[in-house]
Amino acid sequence: MANLNSIYFFFFFYILLPSYAELQAQEVAPPLSRKERSFTIHSISGKLQENYIFPKVADKMVQSLKTNLKKGKYNSLVNPPEFARQLTNDLRETSKDKHLMVVYNPAVIAREKALIDKDRANEEAEWAKELVNHLKRDNYGFREVKILDGNIGYLDLREFTDPKYSSETLANAMHFLENTNAFIIDLRQNDGGSPEMVQLLASYFFSSEPVVHLANNYNRPKNELTKSWTLPNVTGTRRPLTDLYILTSSKTFSAAEAFSYQLKHLNRATIVGERTAGGAHLTGSVIATDKFYVRIPQGRTTSPVTNANWEGIGVTPDIEVSAEEALHTAHTKALAGIKDR
């Protein structure tokens, strides 16, 4: 079975394909036999043990799945999307990992497995076109950029899109806000995205030198540790001394949490809002069978400051208020900060 490691293919899963709910709601799906359910569980088990970031947790998930299978928990689940949804729930219940997901999508799996090397470049080029069209329709995650009363900059960012597509839009947003007295970044409805975009956006709020150590990233399948630093060069004006406020909610997830956690513990931003969702793992998609693939957390991010992360616990705000009150609270705080100068 293939490991889906193409950059464009990952983007295809995360962005171009329908949402999880839509995938699981497919009505035209042939019923699963008992043999297929058993084979799927055993295949997923192997993929978890090979790839999941914590081997001991992977073993617990595998044991739970096989126990459920033996006890007949899945006997009535002949509908593939419902089966995938139940497996997802069971894996998350054991691991407490919100990034884990089993998805039923035989069409995409067949498309990937049918590719041969000479066709892959053309296929990925087509996917890239689809991706760019999708990202443009969503303005690369940039929902709103404006200047609030008191010359406070405000950026509503809904997704951390790969800088290869979004860096120009980010530079334009930063240029529009470059003369503001303080800065508010709204991540209340941001569910993650690209670590590279986290790195780029963070770089705008530090000096070019010395570069700042943002994160350590460990990849289990590769047994590789990489470090993320602020970038020495960005397009436009840096804001290393500007008061920065980050708005969060219980929906703030993954890369959006990474940005919040890193800047909080580097004492560069004040977090205002709710405790975040709690997903710190780096995820890849792996084919399990001809019908199911699995999104498996294969890596983890930690802070060089805390030597820990926000997995399962979320990012704790510096000023804890409801998501609805976060903007008003941050705006008031920013205005007070300006008056105190």
Buried (B, 14 or more C-beta within 10 A) or exposed (E): BEBBEBEBBBBBBBBBBEEBEEBBEBEEBEEBEEEBBBBBBBBBBBBBEBBBBBEEBBBBBBEBBBEBBEEEBBEEBBBBBBBBBBBBEBBBEBBEBBBBBBBBBBEBBEBBEEBEEEEBEEBBEEBBEBBBEEBEEEBBBBBEBEBBEBBBBBBBBBBBBBBEBBBEBBBBBBEBBBEBBBBBBBBBBBBBBBBBBBBBBBBBBBBEEEEBBBBBBBBBBEEEEEEBBBBEEBEBEBBBEBBBBBBBBBBBBBBBBBBBBBBBBBEBBBBBBBBBBBBBBBBBBBBBBEBBBBBBBBBBBBBBBEEEBBBBEBBBBBBBBEBEEBBEBBBEBBBEBEEEE
